Amino acid sequence: MYSLRPRSLRPVLGLSRASQLHTARCLFASVVDGPQLPVAAATKLAEATLRRFWKKVAIEPSSLGYTVTLDSKPLKTPSGQVLQLPSSKKMLATLIAAEWAQVSSASIRQHQLPLTSLAARAIDHLDHHHRDRAQTAEQLLRYLDTDAVLIHIDGPERLLKMQQDEWTPIRLWGESFFGCKISFLPADAGIVTHRQSTETRQAAKTWLGTLDKWELAAFERSVYVTKSFLLSTLLVESQKQGLLVPTGTQDAADQGRVDVERIASLATLEVRYQTGLWGEVEDTHDVDHVDVRRQLASAVLLIA
């Protein structure tokens, strides 16, 4: 057993241990699946559990892999399943335990448990036999039509050149990877509808079907953060193959391993251009900069 001892050990007064654990699960459900209670009810729940109640967070190994426990009780997903991690994901179990060990209040915020929420999403909704998986895949396929790196933005020459130099190699990599043509909208296309061909959509759908639940959960988070199907495909595949970032040249000095920083940079190209001209807006651009990388890092750690 691996134990992570918290700094704050005070229990919630007036609540039984079973009630406290049930409350944590309710709060956890609101973090993973979004708000499920009226604002007033959620506020009262938060006020009633102002202090953290669990004393010990631990990792319990078993023949099935690892579970994270709060006071010897296994952590469960919002649907009631034990948050069971395979034996190949000991590091993930350790990091999830660390998330709970660092929580100082039972009023849990989403940013405090990025890996926990991702793992629960995978277990509850994205298994190959779950009915939500097909619906999720269809929703993700829509991003291929509106992919951030496929919709070039009209603007000054420098912005146009940045898009051409940085995004075109990603599209060409996607064509090579999926084995089909991927259409894009140039900056001068105007306001028009953009939709990939049936062949391209089928190739992307087939690839989604090859992902296990952990990979699909990581891919889904990356897509929602980057607004790019292609960048997210590159991020997931890089964890399997150790890919280099596609560039427009063959110069090794221009290339590097695909990592969170590079994907985040490609996904925020227009922001980089604008802040390069006008500077950052305090508490906006700087916060977004960190948040994009935090969420992409959690996706990578889920499948590392």
C-alpha positions as CSV (number, residue, x, y, z in Angstrom):
1,M,0.0,0.0,0.0
2,Y,1.2,3.5,-0.9
3,S,0.1,6.2,1.4
4,L,0.0,10.0,0.8
5,R,-0.6,11.9,4.1
6,P,-2.4,15.2,3.9
7,R,-1.4,18.4,5.8
8,S,-5.0,19.1,6.9
9,L,-6.7,16.3,8.8
10,R,-9.8,17.9,10.4
11,P,-13.0,16.0,9.9
12,V,-16.4,17.6,9.2
13,L,-18.3,18.0,12.4
14,G,-21.8,16.5,12.6
15,L,-21.5,14.1,9.6
16,S,-20.9,10.4,9.9
17,R,-18.0,8.9,7.9
18,A,-20.5,7.2,5.5
19,S,-22.3,10.6,5.0
20,Q,-19.0,12.3,4.4
21,L,-17.9,9.8,1.8
22,H,-21.3,10.1,0.1
23,T,-20.9,13.9,0.1
24,A,-17.5,13.6,-1.5
25,R,-18.9,11.4,-4.2
26,C,-21.7,13.9,-4.9
27,L,-19.2,16.7,-5.1
28,F,-17.0,14.6,-7.3
29,A,-19.9,13.9,-9.6
30,S,-20.5,17.6,-10.0
31,V,-16.9,18.1,-10.9
32,V,-16.8,15.3,-13.6
33,D,-20.2,15.6,-15.2
34,G,-21.0,19.3,-14.5
35,P,-23.5,20.9,-12.1
36,Q,-26.4,18.6,-11.3
37,L,-28.0,20.5,-8.4
38,P,-29.8,23.9,-8.2
39,V,-27.4,26.7,-7.3
40,A,-29.0,27.0,-3.8
41,A,-28.7,23.3,-3.1
42,A,-25.1,23.2,-4.3
43,T,-24.2,26.1,-2.1
44,K,-25.7,24.5,1.0
45,L,-23.8,21.3,0.2
46,A,-20.6,23.2,-0.1
47,E,-21.3,25.1,3.2
48,A,-22.1,21.8,5.0
49,T,-18.7,20.3,3.9
50,L,-16.5,23.3,4.3
51,R,-13.6,21.3,5.7
52,R,-11.9,18.2,4.3
53,F,-13.0,15.0,6.2
54,W,-10.7,12.2,5.0
55,K,-7.5,11.6,6.9
56,K,-5.6,9.4,4.6
57,V,-5.2,8.9,0.9
58,A,-3.6,5.7,-0.3
59,I,-3.0,3.5,-3.3
60,E,-4.1,-0.1,-3.0
61,P,-2.6,-2.6,-5.4
62,S,-4.6,-5.7,-6.5
63,S,-4.8,-8.4,-9.1
64,L,-6.8,-5.9,-11.3
65,G,-4.3,-3.0,-10.9
66,Y,-4.7,-0.1,-8.5
67,T,-7.4,1.7,-6.6
68,V,-7.2,5.0,-4.8
69,T,-8.7,5.0,-1.3
70,L,-9.9,7.7,1.1
71,D,-9.7,6.3,4.6
72,S,-9.5,2.8,3.2
73,K,-12.7,3.3,1.1
74,P,-12.1,3.0,-2.7
75,L,-12.7,6.1,-4.7
76,K,-15.7,5.7,-7.0
77,T,-16.9,7.4,-10.2
78,P,-20.1,9.3,-10.3
79,S,-21.9,6.2,-11.7
80,G,-20.8,4.2,-8.6
81,Q,-18.0,2.2,-10.2
82,V,-14.8,1.8,-8.4
83,L,-12.2,4.0,-10.0
84,Q,-10.0,1.0,-11.0
85,L,-6.8,1.6,-12.9
86,P,-4.9,-1.1,-14.7
87,S,-1.5,-2.3,-13.5
88,S,0.2,-0.4,-16.3
89,K,-1.0,2.9,-14.8
90,K,0.7,3.0,-11.5
91,M,2.0,6.5,-12.2
92,L,-1.6,7.7,-13.0
93,A,-2.8,6.1,-9.7
94,T,-0.1,8.0,-7.8
95,L,-1.0,11.3,-9.4
96,I,-4.7,10.8,-8.8
97,A,-4.0,10.1,-5.1
98,A,-1.8,13.2,-5.0
99,E,-4.8,15.3,-6.3
100,W,-6.9,14.1,-3.4
101,A,-4.1,14.5,-0.9
102,Q,-3.7,18.1,-1.8
103,V,-7.4,19.0,-1.5
104,S,-7.8,21.2,1.5
105,S,-11.6,21.6,1.3
106,A,-14.4,19.3,0.5
107,S,-15.8,22.1,-1.7
108,I,-13.9,20.6,-4.7
109,R,-13.2,22.7,-7.8
110,Q,-12.8,21.2,-11.2
111,H,-9.2,22.4,-11.7
112,Q,-8.2,20.5,-8.6
113,L,-8.9,17.1,-10.0
114,P,-8.1,17.0,-13.7
115,L,-6.8,13.4,-13.8
116,T,-9.6,12.1,-11.5
117,S,-12.3,13.5,-13.7
118,L,-10.6,12.2,-16.9
119,A,-10.2,8.7,-15.5
120,A,-13.8,8.7,-14.3
121,R,-15.0,9.9,-17.7
122,A,-13.1,7.0,-19.4
123,I,-14.5,4.4,-17.0
124,D,-18.1,5.6,-16.9
125,H,-18.7,6.5,-20.5
126,L,-16.0,5.6,-23.0
127,D,-15.6,1.8,-22.7
128,H,-16.0,0.1,-26.1
129,H,-19.3,-1.4,-25.0
130,H,-20.8,1.8,-23.5
131,R,-23.6,3.4,-25.5
132,D,-22.1,6.9,-24.9
133,R,-19.0,6.0,-26.8
134,A,-20.5,6.1,-30.3
135,Q,-22.3,9.4,-29.5
136,T,-19.0,10.9,-28.3
137,A,-17.2,9.8,-31.5
138,E,-19.8,11.5,-33.6
139,Q,-19.5,14.7,-31.6
140,L,-15.7,14.7,-32.0
141,L,-15.9,14.1,-35.7
142,R,-17.6,17.5,-36.1
143,Y,-14.4,19.2,-35.1
144,L,-12.8,17.8,-38.2
145,D,-15.0,20.2,-40.3
146,T,-14.2,23.2,-38.1
147,D,-10.7,22.2,-37.1
148,A,-8.7,25.3,-35.9
149,V,-5.7,24.4,-38.1
150,L,-7.9,23.9,-41.2
151,I,-9.7,27.3,-41.0
152,H,-7.2,29.9,-41.9
153,I,-7.9,33.4,-40.6
154,D,-7.7,36.4,-42.9
155,G,-5.4,39.1,-41.7
156,P,-2.0,40.8,-42.1
157,E,0.7,39.1,-44.1
158,R,2.6,38.0,-41.1
159,L,-0.4,36.2,-39.7
160,L,-1.1,34.5,-43.0
161,K,2.6,33.4,-43.2
162,M,2.4,32.0,-39.6
163,Q,-0.6,29.9,-40.5
164,Q,0.9,28.7,-43.7
165,D,4.2,27.8,-42.1
166,E,2.9,26.2,-38.9
167,W,-0.5,24.7,-39.8
168,T,0.0,23.4,-43.4
169,P,2.6,20.7,-42.2
170,I,0.0,19.5,-39.7
171,R,-2.6,19.1,-42.4
172,L,-0.2,17.3,-44.6
173,W,0.8,15.0,-41.8
174,G,-2.9,14.2,-41.2
175,E,-3.3,13.3,-44.9
176,S,-0.4,10.9,-44.6
177,F,-1.6,9.4,-41.4
178,F,-5.3,8.9,-42.4
179,G,-4.4,8.1,-46.0
180,C,-6.8,10.6,-47.6
181,K,-7.2,14.2,-48.7
182,I,-8.1,16.7,-45.9
183,S,-9.7,19.9,-47.2
184,F,-9.1,23.3,-45.6
185,L,-10.4,26.8,-46.0
186,P,-7.8,29.4,-47.1
187,A,-7.9,32.8,-45.6
188,D,-9.6,34.3,-48.6
189,A,-12.4,31.7,-48.8
190,G,-14.9,34.0,-47.1
191,I,-17.8,32.8,-45.0
192,V,-18.6,29.3,-46.5
193,T,-19.7,25.9,-45.1
194,H,-16.8,23.5,-44.7
195,R,-17.2,19.8,-44.5
196,Q,-14.8,16.9,-45.0
197,S,-15.4,14.2,-47.6
198,T,-17.2,11.0,-46.6
199,E,-13.8,9.2,-47.2
200,T,-12.0,11.5,-44.7
201,R,-14.7,11.2,-42.1
202,Q,-14.8,7.4,-42.3
203,A,-11.0,7.2,-42.0
204,A,-11.1,9.4,-38.9
205,K,-14.1,7.5,-37.5
206,T,-12.2,4.2,-38.0
207,W,-9.2,5.5,-36.1
208,L,-11.4,6.7,-33.2
209,G,-12.6,3.1,-33.0
210,T,-9.1,1.9,-32.4
211,L,-8.6,4.0,-29.3
212,D,-9.1,2.4,-25.9
213,K,-11.1,4.3,-23.3
214,W,-8.1,6.1,-21.8
215,E,-6.9,7.3,-25.1
216,L,-10.4,8.4,-26.2
217,A,-10.8,10.4,-23.0
218,A,-7.5,12.1,-23.5
219,F,-8.3,12.8,-27.1
220,E,-11.7,14.2,-26.2
221,R,-10.2,16.6,-23.7
222,S,-7.5,17.7,-26.1
223,V,-10.1,18.4,-28.8
224,Y,-12.2,20.5,-26.5
225,V,-9.1,22.5,-25.5
226,T,-7.4,23.0,-28.8
227,K,-10.6,22.9,-31.0
228,S,-8.5,20.7,-33.4
229,F,-9.1,17.1,-34.4
230,L,-5.7,17.0,-36.1
231,L,-3.6,18.4,-33.3
232,S,-5.3,16.1,-30.8
233,T,-4.7,13.1,-33.1
234,L,-1.0,14.1,-33.3
235,L,-0.9,14.4,-29.5
236,V,-2.3,11.0,-28.9
237,E,-0.3,9.2,-31.6
238,S,2.9,10.9,-30.3
239,Q,2.5,9.0,-27.0
240,K,2.5,5.8,-28.9
241,Q,5.1,6.5,-31.6
242,G,7.4,9.3,-30.3
243,L,6.6,11.4,-33.3
244,L,8.4,14.6,-34.4
245,V,6.5,17.8,-34.9
246,P,5.7,18.1,-38.7
247,T,7.3,21.2,-40.3
248,G,7.6,22.5,-43.7
249,T,11.4,21.7,-43.9
250,Q,13.5,18.6,-43.5
251,D,15.9,20.5,-41.2
252,A,16.2,18.5,-38.0
253,A,16.8,21.7,-36.1
254,D,13.3,22.8,-36.9
255,Q,11.8,19.6,-35.5
256,G,11.3,18.3,-32.0
257,R,9.3,15.8,-30.1
258,V,5.5,16.4,-30.0
259,D,4.8,17.7,-26.5
260,V,2.2,19.7,-24.6
261,E,4.0,23.0,-25.2
262,R,4.2,22.5,-29.0
263,I,0.6,21.4,-29.3
264,A,-0.6,24.4,-27.2
265,S,1.5,26.8,-29.2
266,L,0.0,25.5,-32.5
267,A,-3.5,25.7,-31.1
268,T,-3.1,29.3,-29.9
269,L,-1.4,30.7,-33.0
270,E,-3.7,33.7,-33.4
271,V,-3.4,34.6,-29.7
272,R,0.4,34.5,-30.1
273,Y,0.1,36.8,-33.0
274,Q,-2.2,39.3,-31.3
275,T,-0.2,39.4,-28.0
276,G,3.0,39.8,-30.0
277,L,1.5,43.0,-31.4
278,W,-0.5,44.4,-28.4
279,G,0.9,42.6,-25.4
280,E,-1.0,40.4,-22.9
281,V,-4.2,41.3,-21.0
282,E,-3.4,40.5,-17.3
283,D,-5.5,37.8,-15.7
284,T,-6.8,36.7,-19.1
285,H,-4.1,35.7,-21.6
286,D,-1.7,34.6,-18.8
287,V,-4.4,32.5,-17.2
288,D,-5.5,31.0,-20.5
289,H,-1.8,30.2,-21.3
290,V,-1.4,28.1,-18.2
291,D,-4.9,26.5,-18.3
292,V,-4.5,25.2,-21.9
293,R,-1.2,23.5,-20.9
294,R,-2.6,22.1,-17.7
295,Q,-5.5,20.5,-19.5
296,L,-3.3,19.1,-22.3
297,A,-0.8,17.8,-19.7
298,S,-3.6,15.9,-17.9
299,A,-4.6,14.3,-21.2
300,V,-1.0,13.2,-21.9
301,L,-0.6,11.8,-18.3
302,L,-3.7,9.7,-18.7
303,I,-2.2,7.7,-21.5
304,A,1.5,8.0,-20.6
